[in-house]
């Protein structure tokens, strides 16, 4: 009986070391359970949060939030700075979805609703509309293509199992960069 108590007492003495070692896998599992969005498509109910990105199928373009280096808040080092949703080629921004209304911090997230409206929600402020309400009740999604075009499709009306009819596209709303 005494021999079984001795190992328990020794384990209890080692508990300041063992308990953290046992908790590390649990902590890491919870961190990795919140994995970033890794896809080229955003569907209703999903959010593209500030630290995540959409990646086109061939990895030619990404869609993500960014702060321009010229931003006064970036230069002052005051947090995240003014944030914009942007399509990037390998090295350069090629399209900005909210050029006149930036998000003031890292609370922004991009989503699409079932009516096809693409919007940026943010803390303590009204949403920023990136695309108009398309007045649909259907199976819509927003996809970043390898051409650099960000499209909203109505998959429910595509017919034949194809990708669906394009309802809105970033190419119709160009910025000052030509692809």
N, C-alpha and C positions, 0 to 999 in steps of 0.2 A: 504494500500500500504506500509506504514511504517513497519508494522509487518512482511511483507515478506522480506523486506530489512534487518531487524535486524538479522534473522537467517543466511542470506548469509554473512553478515559482521562477524558474530561469526564464521562461517565456514572458512572464509578467514583467521581469526586470528588463527585458529587451523590448518591451512594447513601445517605448518612445522611438525606437528605430523601425520596428516592424510595422506599426500602424501606418506611418506615412508611405512605406514601401507598398503596403497593400492598397492604399488609397490612390496611388498614382495611376494604375491601370483604369480605375473607375473614373477618375478625373479626365484622363485622356480619351476615354470612350465617350464621355459626355461632350467634350470639345469637338471631336470628330463627327459626332452625330449631327452637329449643325454644320453640314458641309455646304460650301458655296455652290450656287447654281452652275452646272456645267452642261450647257446645251446651247443650241442656236435659236430656240423657240421659247417664247413666253406665252403661257396660256392663262385664261381667266382663273383667278384664285392664287396665282403665283406672283411673287414679287422679286424684282431685281434690286437687291439692296445695295447701298453705297459701296460696299467692298466686293461685290460680285460683278461678273461680266457674262455677257452672251458671247459665244465664239462661233463664227460661221463654220459650216461643216468642213470646209477645207482649211480652216484656221487662217484665212487671209485677212479677216476683219474681226474686230471685237467691238462690243457696245458696252460702255461703262461710264461711270461718273468720273469727272476730273476737275482739277483746279488749274486754271492757266497760270503760268509763272508770272505773268504781268499783273495778276490780280493784286491789288493793294493789300488785301488781307493775307495773301500768300507771302508777300514780302515782309509784312509785319510779324509773321509767324503766329497769327492769332487763330489757332485751331485749323479746321479744315479749309477755311477760305470759301470763296464763292464756288459752288459746284454746278457743273453742267453735265447733261447726259450727252454722250458723244460717240460717234462711230470712228474707230481708229483703223488705219492701215497698219502695216508692221511698225511704223515709227511716227506717223503723223495723224493728227485729227483731220477727218474729212467731212464730217457733218455734225452739227449741234442741234439738238432737239428743243432746247429752251434758251435760245440766244439772248432774249430780252428779259427773261425772268429766272435768274439763277437761284439755286437753293443756298441759303446762307450758312449751312452747316452740313454735317454728314448724316443728317436724319432722313434724307431723301430716299425714296424707293420708287421704281418704275413698275407699273402694272397695267394690265388691259382688262377692261370689264366685258361682260357678255354682250354689250352693245357695240363693242369695237372701239371704245374710247381708250386711247393710250394716255396715261397721266402719271405725273410725279406727285406722290403724296409726301408730306413733310410735317415735322412737329410744329404744332401751334400756328398753322397757316393753312389757307385754302389750297386745294390741289392745283398744280400747273398742268394745263391741257397741252399735250404734245400733238395729238390728233383730235379731230372733231368727233362728237358723238355721231355714229353712223346709223342710229336708229334701227338696230338689228336685234333680233333675239335668236341667236344661233351659235354655232360652234366656231368661234373666231380664235385666231392665234396671231401672234406677231413673230416674224422670223427674220433673222439676220442672214442675208444671202452672201455667197462668195463674191458677188459683184459689188458688194458694199451697200446694197439697197436693203433697207429695213421695211418690210411689208406687213400689212395686216391683211389676213385672208379669211374668207368665210368658207371653212372646210365643209360645212353642211350643204353648200350649193355648188361645190366643185364638179360633182358628177364623175362617174367612172373611177372613183377612188383616187383621183389626182390630188394635187396639193391645194386646190381650191382657187376661187376667184379672188383677185387682188382688189381690195376695197380702198386702200390707202397705201402710199409708198413715200419713203423719204426722198427718192429721186424727183418727185414732184415739188419738193420744198428744198431746193438747193441752197447751200451756203456759198461762200466765196472760193471754194476749192473744186476743181474739175478733175474727175477720175479718168 
